[in-house]
C-alpha cells in the first residue's frame, strides 16, 4: 500500500477510526445491556 496522496492518508485514517469506533461501541453496548438487563429492560417490555 503506497500512501503518497494526502487523500490516501484521509481514507486510511477514516477506515481505521470507523473500525475502532464500531468495535468500541459493541463493547460498550454489551456492558450497558448486561448492567441494565435485569432491571430496566424487562420492566419496560412487560
Beta strands, then each sheet from edge to edge (+ up, - down):
end
